[in-house]
Amino acid sequence: MATVAALVGTMWILKNQHIWYMSDPKATLETKKDPFYTFFTTLGTWVLIFTNFVPISLYVTLELVKFWQGSFMEYDMDMYDEEQDMRMSANCTNINEELG
């Protein structure tokens, strides 16, 4: 994804060089026209942006897995209490971690 975004960004930057406030302030006139320099700086920018997506999606995936495990525990007949005539109820998502 970062490579595709860097390719598109490089093409856009090289096409729109007349927009002076969007250019790299540390770049010289020669490096502003160099597509390889522009590509690698844009690639580094996109890699840094996309590194935040992995932890966020990991948290969402873990919460979904905990929810489904809690749902499976609610339908488990081995966890049925005959004295109170009740099934197990998962009131929070981290109940499976507390069971040990």
For each residue, the residues with C-beta under 8 A, 3 or more apart:
1: 4 5 46 50
2: 5 6 43 46 47 49 50
3: 6 7 43
4: 1 7 8
5: 1 2 8 9 42 46
6: 2 3 9 10 39 40 42 43 45 46
7: 3 4 10 11 39
8: 4 5 11 12
9: 5 6 12 13 42 45 46
10: 6 7 13 14 35 38 39 42
11: 7 8 14 15
12: 8 9 15 16
13: 9 10 16 17 22 23 38 42
14: 10 11 17 33 35 38
15: 11 12
16: 12 13 19 22
17: 13 14 23 32 33
18:
19: 16 22 23
20: 23
21:
22: 13 16 19
23: 13 17 19 20 27 32
24: 27 31 32 41
25:
26:
27: 23 24 31 32 37
28: 31 32
29: 32 33
30: 33 34
31: 24 27 28 34 37 38
32: 17 23 24 27 28 29 38
33: 14 17 29 30
34: 30 31 37 38
35: 10 14 38 39
36: 39 40
37: 27 31 34 40 41
38: 10 13 14 31 32 34 35 41 42
39: 6 7 10 35 36 42 43
40: 6 36 37 43 44
41: 24 37 38 44 45
42: 5 6 9 10 13 38 39 45 46
43: 2 3 6 39 40 46 47
44: 40 41 47 48
45: 6 9 41 42 48 49
46: 1 2 5 6 9 42 43 49 50
47: 2 43 44 50 51
48: 44 45 51
49: 2 45 46 52
50: 1 2 46 47 53 54
51: 47 48 54
52: 49 55 56
53: 50 56 57
54: 50 51 57 58
55: 52 58 59
56: 52 53 59 60
57: 53 54 60 61
58: 54 55 61 62
59: 55 56 62 63
60: 56 57 63 64
61: 57 58 64 65
62: 58 59 65 66
63: 59 60 66 67 93
64: 60 61 67 68
65: 61 62 68 69
66: 62 63 69 70 93 94 96 97
67: 63 64 70 71 93
68: 64 65 71 72
69: 65 66 72 73 96
70: 66 67 73 74 90 92 93 95 96
71: 67 68 74 75 90
72: 68 69 75 76
73: 69 70 76 79 88 90 95 96
74: 70 71 87 88 89 90
75: 71 72 87
76: 72 73 79 80 88
77: 80
78:
79: 73 76 87 88
80: 76 77 86 87 88
81: 84 85 86 87 88
82: 85
83:
84: 81
85: 81 82
86: 80 81 89
87: 74 75 79 80 81
88: 73 74 76 79 80 81
89: 74 86
90: 70 71 73 74 93 95
91: 95
92: 70 95
93: 63 66 67 70 90
94: 66 97 98
95: 70 73 90 91 92 98 99
96: 66 69 70 73 99
97: 66 94
98: 94 95
99: 95 96
100:
